[in-house]
């Protein structure tokens, strides 16, 4: 084997690749060694292809394919790079290329970032725990973030970073410094995790530590390769049309890896099976069973319930999408569906604010809602039919049958993640400041449908029986519901005097928001709401706020007013304001 000196620092772009490094520093020497082996003193050779493997946490292997000018045969060579401290290379073992199978080890891309699928990240996480925290694979209480960091030789430092609310934590591979509020520039030792007290990210302290531990083990080669370049990198992106930005790629891996470290596949799968066995004779659908299991195991593993739920889904328990679902600040009832109806990023639950945003941005979704056949019920957009929707206290909710068959009566959505903040890499540090926001897109219609014509006929009869005036129609609705003036005043915030005048006097003009408030307080179905608005001499226009009001009137009229106001605020829409009658 030949020896090489890796102290030379490459010149060139922001993030260097391993092929660039090898070509710049070793290709000529490797080609000369091959020609010497072949006895061709006057020939020329070059490296055609390279593939990389990690064979140790600081050791990279490159399988080289070389071509010799004037020869059809291709030759193989081994290239080893020890990056524990700097770079020390060995190469040799020249042979005819006979299509060898890849060497054992973790496959690496050109930036020496592991090429890991979700399943491989699970395997890597278990290997990390087996080596540094083996009892955590048997007992979830032993899965302590600080304990794993200590076993890896990482110090944890708590600082209040100045003007860095988007940063949850920073991993220092080598010594550096950061700006700290009230202290100025503070030096940080190598192999340290800085936790930002000033972080606005959704990362918990535990998440951040596990996240950086995964970085430390899996992405050290990436750091070492860039260290050879001696570059200070900020906001870098992949060059040369590469398929992915390496920094975003390692952030995705660390996000997944953090959850795998906190909830190891083997341990969590065993615990779910044990708990399901205990509920074998429990008369409930799978969504409810997994809801109970999820609540219990979230406590055992010390993770939020939604993370435990997501992890169960990753492990193949797709029914866990039915529970526990945290929507609009509360958990909705667990629900169930056919196994094939909700695979991938699909879901049957959606928040009020998200539903209103989707109504504005999606023409297809708006057309479905404008049909008047759907209603918002306990985190779902459901067919408005007594078989599927009932009233519980002041909210609409699914019937028992609908709750167990949401794929038969509720709209299905698909979750799409949109990057909200770009990942950053500063030489020698990895910054966990990347966030992804979820949005839902309407995907499909339910299989069951009512006869639109029969529904229209029934509603037409009811509308024809109402008085022709606004005041008369308002009185009729209040009388039908047993709604007193005082109670309506309490629900809407409109004074008793104003409501009394609206009931008994016809006016030349009405305030749209006031009429909408009254319609929602009376929980009027969409047809009655639109009828009341029309009799006030008003109409919903094409402006954004009226579109949102229309979505509320059509799908959320059974919801309490305070929940509707929260949904309007969340989606950036105009909250309904009280306007007194003159």
PyMOL commands that set and color helices and strands:
alter all, ss='L'
color gray80, all
select helices_A, chain A and resi 18-25+27-38+118-132+134-137+140-142+145-151+205-218+220-229+246-262+265-278+286-301+305-314+318-322+339-341+352-361+363-370+400-404+406-409+452-464+470-481+485-492+496-504+512-521+526-535+544-555+561-570
alter helices_A, ss='H'
color red, helices_A
select strands_A, chain A and resi 2-5+45-56+59-68+74-82+88-96+106-108+155-159+169-172+176-180+184-188+192-196+326-327+330-331+346-347+374-377+380-383+389-392+395-398+412-419+424-426+429-432+436-444
alter strands_A, ss='S'
color yellow, strands_A
deselect
rebuild
show_as cartoon
